[in-house]
Amino acid sequence: MALETSPEHPAAVRTIARAMMSYVDRLGVVWIEGQVAQLTRRPGAGLVFFTLRDTEADMSLSLTCQPRLLETVSPALSEGQRVMVLAKAEFYAGRGSISFRATQIRPVGLGELLAQLEHLKSVLAAEGLFDPGRKRTLPFLPRCVGLICGRASDAERDVVENARHRWPGVRFAVREVAVQGGRAVPEVVAALHELDRDRDVDVIVVTRGGGSVEDLLPFSNEGLLRAVSGCATPVVSAIGHEKDSPLLDLVADVRASTPTDAARRIVPDMAEQARAVAELRSRSGRAVSGSLLRAERWLHDVRQRPVLRDPRVLVESRAVVVDQLLSRARQSFEHRLDRSVDEVVHTRARVRSLSPAATLDRGYSLVQLQDGRVALDADSVDEGDALTVRLARGRLQAVRVDAPPAP
């Protein structure tokens, strides 16, 4: 039950200390797994002090054990080693601190480590962190290469020297960190975030030399793997040798088998590029020369054609055609003109045959009234009316005069 206290009735330190002892004692004996971060052996002391650290979070516990307990641990207990400890929590009222007294220590075997890594691998794969579709392409020629490596390590020298041998002008932003032990993961993650924020860094290489499975455990840490997957900058994993395969190789955008291989992947080989440029120049020169040669041959063939050798040939041949067409046109026009003349003559003859003039030519005459109407009936003309008599040739003016009646 929680203690009931108030400003008027505060609890004494000893009361709180006893309550803490009671609470801690309820935890009982527990198995704890973690990484040995600090191991202190004091000559003549009855206890050995060490710290057990959680590699997935920034948390640790203080433990103590009898010196003879360490003699039962094989291999010998050392910093950076993963172990399982059977311990009981103890509250020291005099110092107000909690520590665990270990009664058993078991190194985490390779089988257990591999099983844990396999489980983590399946979890991350299900989340899509290994999906090839999310991996980014490395730039052809990075402005600056971010390099995360151990302090004064062979891996750093391999990457830098081989990269500069391939492309002397390459720049590096080197971040030397712990690549083994309890400080490896936080330092690598911090360096990763720093380089990812740098706008000049186009690619980040995480590298270290080879080692045992335990030595390479920081590069299979879940926190580190998620930090790599969250980077906006392409990341190259160059951990250990060909046979080494931490989970970082699966999350990184590019996996290099060795630090030397990483140098080959991040920058092009200047000699190869120079040869490629020379080959392209040679090919382009041959292509241009071939085009010019073909054009020259075509021009020579064109110049050899008769029409260009003597341009008058084309004019003369066309002149003959024009003369023929002109003659045909003249003949056609004359033929049509003759036909038209004949048609006019025939039409004129038909018109004359139907014209009243033809009737007048036969001795007939045409009598018209003053208004131009033709007199068809004698009764339509009154006595004294002026009349026009139209003959075949000429006209006569007349007046109607009625003849006296016969006696």
BADREN-708851 format. One record per residue (C-alpha): residue number from 1; residue in one letter; y, z, x. Coordinates in nm, 4 decimals. Example, Ala and Ser with C-alpha at 12.3 -4.5 7.8 and 13.67 -1.06 7.14 Angstrom:
REM BADREN-708851
<i:1 aa:a v:-0.4500 w:0.7800 u:1.2300>
<i:2 aa:s v:-0.1060 w:0.7140 u:1.3670>
END
This chain:
REM BADREN-708851
<i:1 aa:m v:0.0000 w:0.0000 u:0.0000>
<i:2 aa:a v:0.3533 w:-0.0741 u:0.1156>
<i:3 aa:l v:0.5561 w:0.2215 u:0.2304>
<i:4 aa:e v:0.8272 w:0.3359 u:-0.0053>
<i:5 aa:t v:1.1477 w:0.3920 u:0.1873>
<i:6 aa:s v:1.5185 w:0.4043 u:0.1115>
<i:7 aa:p v:1.8420 w:0.4906 u:0.2907>
<i:8 aa:e v:1.8051 w:0.8430 u:0.1525>
<i:9 aa:h v:1.4375 w:0.8718 u:0.2487>
<i:10 aa:p v:1.3728 w:0.6605 u:0.5604>
<i:11 aa:a v:1.0357 w:0.6626 u:0.7343>
<i:12 aa:a v:0.9988 w:0.8095 u:1.0782>
<i:13 aa:v v:0.8981 w:0.5891 u:1.3735>
<i:14 aa:r v:0.5660 w:0.7633 u:1.3965>
<i:15 aa:t v:0.5017 w:0.6909 u:1.0291>
<i:16 aa:i v:0.5675 w:0.3205 u:1.0799>
<i:17 aa:a v:0.3561 w:0.3260 u:1.3965>
<i:18 aa:r v:0.0639 w:0.4832 u:1.2129>
<i:19 aa:a v:0.0988 w:0.2260 u:0.9319>
<i:20 aa:m v:0.0977 w:-0.0557 u:1.1867>
<i:21 aa:m v:-0.2136 w:0.0850 u:1.3496>
<i:22 aa:s v:-0.3785 w:0.0977 u:1.0071>
<i:23 aa:y v:-0.2800 w:-0.2583 u:0.9230>
<i:24 aa:v v:-0.3943 w:-0.3957 u:1.2584>
<i:25 aa:d v:-0.7208 w:-0.2053 u:1.2440>
<i:26 aa:r v:-0.8080 w:-0.3794 u:0.9156>
<i:27 aa:l v:-0.8226 w:-0.7167 u:1.0982>
<i:28 aa:g v:-1.1427 w:-0.6070 u:1.2655>
<i:29 aa:v v:-1.3276 w:-0.8041 u:1.5316>
<i:30 aa:v v:-1.2523 w:-1.1761 u:1.5294>
<i:31 aa:w v:-1.3416 w:-1.4879 u:1.7296>
<i:32 aa:i v:-1.0313 w:-1.6601 u:1.8696>
<i:33 aa:e v:-1.0151 w:-2.0083 u:2.0255>
<i:34 aa:g v:-0.7340 w:-2.1110 u:2.2552>
<i:35 aa:q v:-0.6233 w:-2.2133 u:2.6016>
<i:36 aa:v v:-0.5785 w:-1.9659 u:2.8846>
<i:37 aa:a v:-0.2092 w:-1.9895 u:2.9703>
<i:38 aa:q v:-0.1692 w:-1.6937 u:3.2038>
<i:39 aa:l v:-0.4290 w:-1.4876 u:3.3877>
<i:40 aa:t v:-0.3262 w:-1.1719 u:3.5755>
<i:41 aa:r v:-0.5609 w:-0.9694 u:3.7920>
<i:42 aa:r v:-0.4089 w:-0.6543 u:3.9384>
<i:43 aa:p v:-0.5949 w:-0.5022 u:4.2377>
<i:44 aa:g v:-0.7270 w:-0.1623 u:4.1484>
<i:45 aa:a v:-0.6331 w:-0.1976 u:3.7808>
<i:46 aa:g v:-0.8920 w:-0.1206 u:3.5185>
<i:47 aa:l v:-0.7906 w:-0.4137 u:3.2992>
<i:48 aa:v v:-0.7346 w:-0.7863 u:3.3353>
<i:49 aa:f v:-0.4452 w:-0.9315 u:3.1353>
<i:50 aa:f v:-0.4367 w:-1.2905 u:3.0091>
<i:51 aa:t v:-0.2587 w:-1.4962 u:2.7420>
<i:52 aa:l v:-0.4355 w:-1.7198 u:2.4949>
<i:53 aa:r v:-0.2229 w:-2.0117 u:2.3770>
<i:54 aa:d v:-0.2561 w:-2.2396 u:2.0747>
<i:55 aa:t v:-0.2293 w:-2.5999 u:2.1979>
<i:56 aa:e v:-0.1259 w:-2.7242 u:1.8549>
<i:57 aa:a v:0.1675 w:-2.4858 u:1.8106>
<i:58 aa:d v:0.4019 w:-2.2841 u:2.0260>
<i:59 aa:m v:0.2157 w:-1.9544 u:1.9696>
<i:60 aa:s v:0.0228 w:-1.7203 u:2.1951>
<i:61 aa:l v:-0.1587 w:-1.3853 u:2.1932>
<i:62 aa:s v:-0.1914 w:-1.1210 u:2.4643>
<i:63 aa:l v:-0.5439 w:-1.0082 u:2.5542>
<i:64 aa:t v:-0.7050 w:-0.7620 u:2.7916>
<i:65 aa:c v:-1.0624 w:-0.7229 u:2.9126>
<i:66 aa:q v:-1.2667 w:-0.5332 u:3.1672>
<i:67 aa:p v:-1.2822 w:-0.6996 u:3.5134>
<i:68 aa:r v:-1.6602 w:-0.7084 u:3.4976>
<i:69 aa:l v:-1.6372 w:-0.9252 u:3.1819>
<i:70 aa:l v:-1.4921 w:-1.2074 u:3.3872>
<i:71 aa:e v:-1.8007 w:-1.2019 u:3.6104>
<i:72 aa:t v:-2.0089 w:-1.3160 u:3.3119>
<i:73 aa:v v:-1.7936 w:-1.6246 u:3.2450>
<i:74 aa:s v:-1.9230 w:-1.9500 u:3.3938>
<i:75 aa:p v:-1.7380 w:-2.1473 u:3.5123>
<i:76 aa:a v:-1.4937 w:-1.8831 u:3.6298>
<i:77 aa:l v:-1.2055 w:-1.8181 u:3.3942>
<i:78 aa:s v:-0.8893 w:-2.0077 u:3.4991>
<i:79 aa:e v:-0.5570 w:-2.1114 u:3.3552>
<i:80 aa:g v:-0.5716 w:-2.4199 u:3.1350>
<i:81 aa:q v:-0.9331 w:-2.3527 u:3.0364>
<i:82 aa:r v:-1.0254 w:-2.3529 u:2.6672>
<i:83 aa:v v:-1.2277 w:-2.0503 u:2.5631>
<i:84 aa:m v:-1.3560 w:-1.8628 u:2.2619>
<i:85 aa:v v:-1.2966 w:-1.4866 u:2.2736>
<i:86 aa:l v:-1.4471 w:-1.2095 u:2.0635>
<i:87 aa:a v:-1.1757 w:-0.9461 u:2.0440>
<i:88 aa:k v:-1.0344 w:-0.6650 u:1.8363>
<i:89 aa:a v:-0.6635 w:-0.6181 u:1.7741>
<i:90 aa:e v:-0.5076 w:-0.2933 u:1.8966>
<i:91 aa:f v:-0.1598 w:-0.1573 u:1.8284>
<i:92 aa:y v:-0.0033 w:0.0427 u:2.1111>
<i:93 aa:a v:0.2286 w:0.2849 u:1.9456>
<i:94 aa:g v:0.3966 w:0.3857 u:2.2703>
<i:95 aa:r v:0.5218 w:0.0313 u:2.3340>
<i:96 aa:g v:0.5186 w:-0.0929 u:1.9763>
<i:97 aa:s v:0.3099 w:-0.3988 u:2.0800>
<i:98 aa:i v:-0.0140 w:-0.5601 u:1.9688>
<i:99 aa:s v:-0.2843 w:-0.6767 u:2.2053>
<i:100 aa:f v:-0.6438 w:-0.7830 u:2.1700>
<i:101 aa:r v:-0.9272 w:-0.6258 u:2.3660>
<i:102 aa:a v:-1.1859 w:-0.8915 u:2.4509>
<i:103 aa:t v:-1.5540 w:-0.8056 u:2.4570>
<i:104 aa:q v:-1.6943 w:-1.1586 u:2.4951>
<i:105 aa:i v:-1.5555 w:-1.4751 u:2.6528>
<i:106 aa:r v:-1.7231 w:-1.8126 u:2.6110>
<i:107 aa:p v:-1.5836 w:-2.1323 u:2.7625>
<i:108 aa:v v:-1.5597 w:-2.4072 u:2.5066>
<i:109 aa:g v:-1.8316 w:-2.6487 u:2.6101>
<i:110 aa:l v:-1.7942 w:-3.0217 u:2.6414>
<i:111 aa:g v:-1.9942 w:-3.0712 u:2.3237>
<i:112 aa:e v:-1.7579 w:-2.8567 u:2.1206>
<i:113 aa:l v:-1.4543 w:-3.0315 u:2.2690>
<i:114 aa:l v:-1.5947 w:-3.3750 u:2.1937>
<i:115 aa:a v:-1.6799 w:-3.2700 u:1.8381>
<i:116 aa:q v:-1.3244 w:-3.1457 u:1.7849>
<i:117 aa:l v:-1.1807 w:-3.4659 u:1.9286>
<i:118 aa:e v:-1.4079 w:-3.6749 u:1.7073>
<i:119 aa:h v:-1.2922 w:-3.4848 u:1.3998>
<i:120 aa:l v:-0.9269 w:-3.5294 u:1.4957>
<i:121 aa:k v:-0.9936 w:-3.8974 u:1.5611>
<i:122 aa:s v:-1.1371 w:-3.9468 u:1.2122>
<i:123 aa:v v:-0.8412 w:-3.7650 u:1.0528>
<i:124 aa:l v:-0.5814 w:-3.9727 u:1.2364>
<i:125 aa:a v:-0.7715 w:-4.2954 u:1.1709>
<i:126 aa:a v:-0.7739 w:-4.2174 u:0.7980>
<i:127 aa:e v:-0.3950 w:-4.1743 u:0.8138>
<i:128 aa:g v:-0.3560 w:-4.5169 u:0.9751>
<i:129 aa:l v:-0.2266 w:-4.4042 u:1.3160>
<i:130 aa:f v:-0.4753 w:-4.6367 u:1.4900>
<i:131 aa:d v:-0.3995 w:-4.9374 u:1.2672>
<i:132 aa:p v:-0.3388 w:-5.2495 u:1.4834>
<i:133 aa:g v:-0.0809 w:-5.3681 u:1.2322>
<i:134 aa:r v:0.1605 w:-5.0879 u:1.3242>
<i:135 aa:k v:0.1462 w:-5.1528 u:1.6984>
<i:136 aa:r v:0.4590 w:-5.3106 u:1.8476>
<i:137 aa:t v:0.4773 w:-5.5918 u:2.1005>
<i:138 aa:l v:0.6085 w:-5.5109 u:2.4474>
<i:139 aa:p v:0.9320 w:-5.6851 u:2.5526>
<i:140 aa:f v:0.8903 w:-5.9734 u:2.7972>
<i:141 aa:l v:1.1335 w:-5.8210 u:3.0495>
<i:142 aa:p v:1.2512 w:-5.4667 u:2.9706>
<i:143 aa:r v:1.5983 w:-5.3583 u:3.0782>
<i:144 aa:c v:1.4681 w:-5.0132 u:3.1703>
<i:145 aa:v v:1.1197 w:-4.8594 u:3.1707>
<i:146 aa:g v:1.0791 w:-4.4965 u:3.0697>
<i:147 aa:l v:0.8072 w:-4.3289 u:3.2798>
<i:148 aa:i v:0.6501 w:-3.9930 u:3.1917>
<i:149 aa:c v:0.4292 w:-3.8667 u:3.4724>
<i:150 aa:g v:0.3315 w:-3.5706 u:3.6844>
<i:151 aa:r v:0.5583 w:-3.4421 u:3.9581>
<i:152 aa:a v:0.5262 w:-3.6521 u:4.2773>
<i:153 aa:s v:0.2008 w:-3.7960 u:4.1425>
<i:154 aa:d v:-0.0017 w:-4.0916 u:4.2615>
<i:155 aa:a v:0.0190 w:-4.2338 u:3.9088>
<i:156 aa:e v:0.3986 w:-4.2494 u:3.9311>
<i:157 aa:r v:0.3806 w:-4.4229 u:4.2689>
<i:158 aa:d v:0.1236 w:-4.6736 u:4.1426>
<i:159 aa:v v:0.3327 w:-4.7710 u:3.8395>
<i:160 aa:v v:0.6682 w:-4.7899 u:4.0203>
<i:161 aa:e v:0.5496 w:-4.9673 u:4.3359>
<i:162 aa:n v:0.3309 w:-5.2219 u:4.1571>
<i:163 aa:a v:0.5976 w:-5.2946 u:3.8958>
<i:164 aa:r v:0.8645 w:-5.3486 u:4.1620>
<i:165 aa:h v:0.6258 w:-5.5652 u:4.3591>
<i:166 aa:r v:0.5902 w:-5.7860 u:4.0522>
<i:167 aa:w v:0.9582 w:-5.7737 u:3.9517>
<i:168 aa:p v:1.1864 w:-5.6176 u:4.2158>
<i:169 aa:g v:1.4795 w:-5.5695 u:3.9789>
<i:170 aa:v v:1.3012 w:-5.3460 u:3.7271>
<i:171 aa:r v:1.4704 w:-5.0086 u:3.6569>
<i:172 aa:f v:1.2897 w:-4.6836 u:3.5777>
<i:173 aa:a v:1.3944 w:-4.3700 u:3.3942>
<i:174 aa:v v:1.1406 w:-4.1205 u:3.5322>
<i:175 aa:r v:1.0653 w:-3.7894 u:3.3599>
<i:176 aa:e v:0.8383 w:-3.5667 u:3.5672>
<i:177 aa:v v:0.6477 w:-3.3180 u:3.3531>
<i:178 aa:a v:0.3382 w:-3.1039 u:3.3589>
<i:179 aa:v v:0.0380 w:-3.3214 u:3.2763>
<i:180 aa:q v:-0.2176 w:-3.0414 u:3.2655>
<i:181 aa:g v:-0.2263 w:-2.6908 u:3.1319>
<i:182 aa:g v:-0.0375 w:-2.5083 u:2.8606>
<i:183 aa:r v:0.3039 w:-2.6617 u:2.9341>
<i:184 aa:a v:0.1857 w:-3.0232 u:2.9326>
<i:185 aa:v v:0.2150 w:-3.1012 u:2.5622>
<i:186 aa:p v:0.5655 w:-2.9589 u:2.4980>
<i:187 aa:e v:0.7062 w:-3.1132 u:2.8156>
<i:188 aa:v v:0.5557 w:-3.4553 u:2.7477>
<i:189 aa:v v:0.6789 w:-3.4487 u:2.3858>
<i:190 aa:a v:1.0297 w:-3.3458 u:2.4954>
<i:191 aa:a v:1.0422 w:-3.6256 u:2.7541>
<i:192 aa:l v:0.9113 w:-3.8722 u:2.4968>
<i:193 aa:h v:1.1859 w:-3.7854 u:2.2484>
<i:194 aa:e v:1.4530 w:-3.8035 u:2.5186>
<i:195 aa:l v:1.3479 w:-4.1496 u:2.6345>
<i:196 aa:d v:1.3058 w:-4.2751 u:2.2775>
<i:197 aa:r v:1.6698 w:-4.1849 u:2.2078>
<i:198 aa:d v:1.7893 w:-4.3725 u:2.5185>
<i:199 aa:r v:1.9101 w:-4.7183 u:2.4025>
<i:200 aa:d v:1.8568 w:-4.8691 u:2.7502>
<i:201 aa:v v:1.4849 w:-4.7856 u:2.7546>
<i:202 aa:d v:1.2820 w:-5.0744 u:2.6101>
<i:203 aa:v v:0.9315 w:-4.9409 u:2.6798>
<i:204 aa:i v:0.7832 w:-4.5987 u:2.7603>
<i:205 aa:v v:0.4816 w:-4.5467 u:2.9874>
<i:206 aa:v v:0.2856 w:-4.2203 u:2.9698>
<i:207 aa:t v:0.0634 w:-4.1885 u:3.2758>
<i:208 aa:r v:-0.1409 w:-3.9538 u:3.4886>
<i:209 aa:g v:-0.4368 w:-3.9796 u:3.7232>
<i:210 aa:g v:-0.7982 w:-3.9277 u:3.6308>
<i:211 aa:g v:-0.9630 w:-3.5948 u:3.5598>
<i:212 aa:s v:-1.2213 w:-3.4142 u:3.3533>
<i:213 aa:v v:-1.2235 w:-3.4114 u:2.9748>
<i:214 aa:e v:-1.0584 w:-3.0705 u:2.9846>
<i:215 aa:d v:-0.7858 w:-3.1967 u:3.2174>
<i:216 aa:l v:-0.7041 w:-3.4837 u:2.9823>
<i:217 aa:l v:-0.7021 w:-3.2724 u:2.6647>
<i:218 aa:p v:-0.3185 w:-3.2653 u:2.6388>
<i:219 aa:f v:-0.3263 w:-3.6420 u:2.5815>
<i:220 aa:s v:-0.5538 w:-3.5937 u:2.2795>
<i:221 aa:n v:-0.3275 w:-3.3273 u:2.1310>
<i:222 aa:e v:-0.2407 w:-3.3899 u:1.7674>
<i:223 aa:g v:0.1262 w:-3.2994 u:1.8112>
<i:224 aa:l v:0.1634 w:-3.5405 u:2.1033>
<i:225 aa:l v:-0.0172 w:-3.8182 u:1.9178>
<i:226 aa:r v:0.2080 w:-3.7840 u:1.6138>
<i:227 aa:a v:0.5158 w:-3.7850 u:1.8374>
<i:228 aa:v v:0.3992 w:-4.1125 u:1.9942>
<i:229 aa:s v:0.3327 w:-4.2704 u:1.6523>
<i:230 aa:g v:0.6850 w:-4.1744 u:1.5437>
<i:231 aa:c v:0.8563 w:-4.3418 u:1.8406>
<i:232 aa:a v:1.0776 w:-4.6435 u:1.7759>
<i:233 aa:t v:1.0203 w:-4.7598 u:2.1360>
<i:234 aa:p v:0.6869 w:-4.9231 u:2.2301>
<i:235 aa:v v:0.4596 w:-4.6815 u:2.4189>
<i:236 aa:v v:0.2021 w:-4.7703 u:2.6860>
<i:237 aa:s v:-0.0829 w:-4.5282 u:2.7568>
<i:238 aa:a v:-0.2060 w:-4.5263 u:3.1176>
<i:239 aa:i v:-0.4175 w:-4.2127 u:3.1420>
<i:240 aa:g v:-0.6849 w:-4.1780 u:3.4079>
<i:241 aa:h v:-0.9217 w:-4.4581 u:3.4913>
<i:242 aa:e v:-1.1139 w:-4.7188 u:3.2956>
<i:243 aa:k v:-1.3789 w:-4.4712 u:3.1783>
<i:244 aa:d v:-1.1213 w:-4.2176 u:3.0545>
<i:245 aa:s v:-1.0262 w:-4.2599 u:2.6903>
<i:246 aa:p v:-0.8013 w:-3.9883 u:2.5424>
<i:247 aa:l v:-0.6875 w:-4.0393 u:2.1835>
<i:248 aa:l v:-0.3459 w:-4.1398 u:2.3138>
<i:249 aa:d v:-0.5016 w:-4.4763 u:2.4036>
<i:250 aa:l v:-0.5670 w:-4.5390 u:2.0333>
<i:251 aa:v v:-0.2223 w:-4.4357 u:1.9084>
<i:252 aa:a v:-0.0161 w:-4.6070 u:2.1791>
<i:253 aa:d v:0.1019 w:-4.9628 u:2.1233>
<i:254 aa:v v:-0.0711 w:-5.0811 u:2.4415>
<i:255 aa:r v:-0.3570 w:-4.9212 u:2.6336>
<i:256 aa:a v:-0.3643 w:-4.9742 u:3.0110>
<i:257 aa:s v:-0.6886 w:-4.8996 u:3.1911>
<i:258 aa:t v:-0.5073 w:-4.7589 u:3.4979>
<i:259 aa:p v:-0.1492 w:-4.6910 u:3.6108>
<i:260 aa:t v:-0.1668 w:-5.0126 u:3.8137>
<i:261 aa:d v:-0.2696 w:-5.2012 u:3.5015>
<i:262 aa:a v:0.0285 w:-5.0490 u:3.3196>
<i:263 aa:a v:0.2613 w:-5.1954 u:3.5833>
<i:264 aa:r v:0.1038 w:-5.5356 u:3.5242>
<i:265 aa:r v:0.1555 w:-5.5106 u:3.1502>
<i:266 aa:i v:0.5162 w:-5.3905 u:3.1360>
<i:267 aa:v v:0.6812 w:-5.6504 u:3.3626>
<i:268 aa:p v:0.6004 w:-6.0139 u:3.4412>
<i:269 aa:d v:0.5056 w:-6.1309 u:3.7903>
<i:270 aa:m v:0.8066 w:-6.2991 u:3.9499>
<i:271 aa:a v:0.5844 w:-6.5241 u:4.1628>
<i:272 aa:e v:0.3892 w:-6.6362 u:3.8565>
<i:273 aa:q v:0.7105 w:-6.6976 u:3.6631>
<i:274 aa:a v:0.8544 w:-6.8957 u:3.9548>
<i:275 aa:r v:0.5392 w:-7.1096 u:3.9639>
<i:276 aa:a v:0.5577 w:-7.1539 u:3.5870>
<i:277 aa:v v:0.9237 w:-7.2591 u:3.6092>
<i:278 aa:a v:0.8411 w:-7.5020 u:3.8908>
<i:279 aa:e v:0.5538 w:-7.6462 u:3.6877>
<i:280 aa:l v:0.7766 w:-7.6834 u:3.3814>
<i:281 aa:r v:1.0437 w:-7.8523 u:3.5911>
<i:282 aa:s v:0.7829 w:-8.0886 u:3.7318>
<i:283 aa:r v:0.6449 w:-8.1662 u:3.3869>
<i:284 aa:s v:0.9929 w:-8.2210 u:3.2427>
<i:285 aa:g v:1.0784 w:-8.4464 u:3.5391>
<i:286 aa:r v:0.7645 w:-8.6519 u:3.4809>
<i:287 aa:a v:0.8405 w:-8.6699 u:3.1098>
<i:288 aa:v v:1.1975 w:-8.7883 u:3.1702>
<i:289 aa:s v:1.0837 w:-9.0410 u:3.4329>
<i:290 aa:g v:0.8175 w:-9.1720 u:3.1956>
<i:291 aa:s v:1.0715 w:-9.2079 u:2.9157>
<i:292 aa:l v:1.3123 w:-9.3930 u:3.1441>
<i:293 aa:l v:1.0340 w:-9.6213 u:3.2673>
<i:294 aa:r v:0.9271 w:-9.7051 u:2.9127>
<i:295 aa:a v:1.2886 w:-9.7707 u:2.8129>
<i:296 aa:e v:1.3359 w:-9.9943 u:3.1180>
<i:297 aa:r v:1.0233 w:-10.1935 u:3.0327>
<i:298 aa:w v:1.1322 w:-10.2308 u:2.6726>
<i:299 aa:l v:1.4766 w:-10.3517 u:2.7830>
<i:300 aa:h v:1.3169 w:-10.6000 u:3.0232>
<i:301 aa:d v:1.0904 w:-10.7321 u:2.7462>
<i:302 aa:v v:1.3856 w:-10.7651 u:2.5105>
<i:303 aa:r v:1.5867 w:-10.9535 u:2.7691>
<i:304 aa:q v:1.2979 w:-11.1985 u:2.8132>
<i:305 aa:r v:1.3016 w:-11.3001 u:2.4490>
<i:306 aa:p v:1.4312 w:-11.6561 u:2.3879>
<i:307 aa:v v:1.7082 w:-11.5421 u:2.1611>
<i:308 aa:l v:1.8622 w:-11.3347 u:2.4381>
<i:309 aa:r v:1.7885 w:-11.5788 u:2.7179>
<i:310 aa:d v:1.9780 w:-11.8597 u:2.5268>
<i:311 aa:p v:2.1658 w:-11.7233 u:2.2203>
<i:312 aa:r v:2.2489 w:-12.0858 u:2.1110>
<i:313 aa:v v:1.8839 w:-12.1358 u:2.0147>
<i:314 aa:l v:1.9228 w:-11.8969 u:1.7249>
<i:315 aa:v v:2.2514 w:-12.0612 u:1.6179>
<i:316 aa:e v:2.1096 w:-12.4123 u:1.6420>
<i:317 aa:s v:1.7978 w:-12.3243 u:1.4473>
<i:318 aa:r v:2.0119 w:-12.1656 u:1.1807>
<i:319 aa:a v:2.2436 w:-12.4684 u:1.1809>
<i:320 aa:v v:1.9492 w:-12.6965 u:1.0945>
<i:321 aa:v v:1.8560 w:-12.4669 u:0.8099>
<i:322 aa:v v:2.2170 w:-12.4638 u:0.6876>
<i:323 aa:d v:2.2332 w:-12.8491 u:0.6978>
<i:324 aa:q v:1.9119 w:-12.8734 u:0.5001>
<i:325 aa:l v:2.0359 w:-12.6270 u:0.2431>
<i:326 aa:l v:2.3710 w:-12.8095 u:0.2224>
<i:327 aa:s v:2.1976 w:-13.1439 u:0.1666>
<i:328 aa:r v:1.9743 w:-12.9961 u:-0.0988>
<i:329 aa:a v:2.2731 w:-12.8362 u:-0.2667>
<i:330 aa:r v:2.4676 w:-13.1665 u:-0.2631>
<i:331 aa:q v:2.1726 w:-13.3581 u:-0.4108>
<i:332 aa:s v:2.1189 w:-13.0969 u:-0.6743>
<i:333 aa:f v:2.4895 w:-13.0972 u:-0.7660>
<i:334 aa:e v:2.5066 w:-13.4779 u:-0.7896>
<i:335 aa:h v:2.1918 w:-13.4886 u:-0.9998>
<i:336 aa:r v:2.3265 w:-13.2293 u:-1.2379>
<i:337 aa:l v:2.6644 w:-13.4081 u:-1.2502>
<i:338 aa:d v:2.4950 w:-13.7360 u:-1.3425>
<i:339 aa:r v:2.3009 w:-13.5682 u:-1.6147>
<i:340 aa:s v:2.6174 w:-13.4074 u:-1.7457>
<i:341 aa:v v:2.7974 w:-13.7473 u:-1.7563>
<i:342 aa:d v:2.5112 w:-13.8963 u:-1.9523>
<i:343 aa:e v:2.5164 w:-13.6061 u:-2.1932>
<i:344 aa:v v:2.8937 w:-13.6496 u:-2.2472>
<i:345 aa:v v:2.8549 w:-14.0228 u:-2.3140>
<i:346 aa:h v:2.5728 w:-13.9645 u:-2.5588>
<i:347 aa:t v:2.7619 w:-13.6841 u:-2.7294>
<i:348 aa:r v:3.0771 w:-13.8990 u:-2.7503>
<i:349 aa:a v:2.8824 w:-14.1799 u:-2.9074>
<i:350 aa:r v:2.7315 w:-13.9459 u:-3.1633>
<i:351 aa:v v:3.0726 w:-13.8026 u:-3.2427>
<i:352 aa:r v:3.2296 w:-14.1477 u:-3.2840>
<i:353 aa:s v:2.9488 w:-14.2556 u:-3.5108>
<i:354 aa:l v:3.0158 w:-13.9644 u:-3.7338>
<i:355 aa:s v:3.3967 w:-13.9822 u:-3.7113>
<i:356 aa:p v:3.6086 w:-14.1288 u:-4.0062>
<i:357 aa:a v:3.7685 w:-14.3573 u:-3.7471>
<i:358 aa:a v:3.4447 w:-14.5484 u:-3.7250>
<i:359 aa:t v:3.4624 w:-14.6076 u:-4.1004>
<i:360 aa:l v:3.8222 w:-14.7330 u:-4.0715>
<i:361 aa:d v:3.7059 w:-14.9782 u:-3.8021>
<i:362 aa:r v:3.4905 w:-15.1410 u:-4.0624>
<i:363 aa:g v:3.7983 w:-15.2282 u:-4.2802>
<i:364 aa:y v:3.8330 w:-14.9180 u:-4.4857>
<i:365 aa:s v:4.1579 w:-14.7193 u:-4.5242>
<i:366 aa:l v:4.2442 w:-14.3593 u:-4.5972>
<i:367 aa:v v:4.5134 w:-14.2644 u:-4.8536>
<i:368 aa:q v:4.6812 w:-13.9254 u:-4.8042>
<i:369 aa:l v:4.9328 w:-13.7402 u:-5.0164>
<i:370 aa:q v:5.2532 w:-13.6009 u:-4.8780>
<i:371 aa:d v:5.0911 w:-13.2613 u:-4.8147>
<i:372 aa:g v:4.8164 w:-13.4283 u:-4.6088>
<i:373 aa:r v:4.5454 w:-13.4093 u:-4.8692>
<i:374 aa:v v:4.3218 w:-13.7102 u:-4.9112>
<i:375 aa:a v:4.3613 w:-13.8818 u:-5.2435>
<i:376 aa:l v:4.0202 w:-13.9038 u:-5.3988>
<i:377 aa:d v:4.1210 w:-13.9742 u:-5.7563>
<i:378 aa:a v:4.3904 w:-14.2050 u:-5.8882>
<i:379 aa:d v:4.4778 w:-13.9523 u:-6.1486>
<i:380 aa:s v:4.5778 w:-13.7067 u:-5.8784>
<i:381 aa:v v:4.8683 w:-13.9376 u:-5.7790>
<i:382 aa:d v:5.1687 w:-13.9663 u:-6.0047>
<i:383 aa:e v:5.3859 w:-14.2664 u:-6.0324>
<i:384 aa:g v:5.6487 w:-14.2731 u:-5.7631>
<i:385 aa:d v:5.4575 w:-14.0385 u:-5.5269>
<i:386 aa:a v:5.4863 w:-14.1318 u:-5.1641>
<i:387 aa:l v:5.1580 w:-14.2098 u:-4.9994>
<i:388 aa:t v:5.0369 w:-14.2638 u:-4.6415>
<i:389 aa:v v:4.7778 w:-14.5301 u:-4.5924>
<i:390 aa:r v:4.5825 w:-14.4807 u:-4.2673>
<i:391 aa:l v:4.4216 w:-14.7918 u:-4.1251>
<i:392 aa:a v:4.1930 w:-14.8383 u:-3.8238>
<i:393 aa:r v:4.5040 w:-14.9157 u:-3.6220>
<i:394 aa:g v:4.8306 w:-14.7765 u:-3.7553>
<i:395 aa:r v:4.9637 w:-14.6356 u:-4.0794>
<i:396 aa:l v:5.1521 w:-14.7668 u:-4.3841>
<i:397 aa:q v:5.3894 w:-14.5861 u:-4.6159>
<i:398 aa:a v:5.3527 w:-14.6725 u:-4.9889>
<i:399 aa:v v:5.4690 w:-14.5613 u:-5.3275>
<i:400 aa:r v:5.2559 w:-14.5623 u:-5.6380>
<i:401 aa:v v:5.3814 w:-14.8167 u:-5.8899>
<i:402 aa:d v:5.1880 w:-14.8555 u:-6.2075>
<i:403 aa:a v:5.1362 w:-15.2160 u:-6.3087>
<i:404 aa:p v:5.2667 w:-15.3185 u:-6.6521>
<i:405 aa:p v:5.0095 w:-15.3490 u:-6.9178>
<i:406 aa:a v:4.8549 w:-15.6870 u:-6.9516>
<i:407 aa:p v:4.9976 w:-15.9003 u:-7.2406>
END
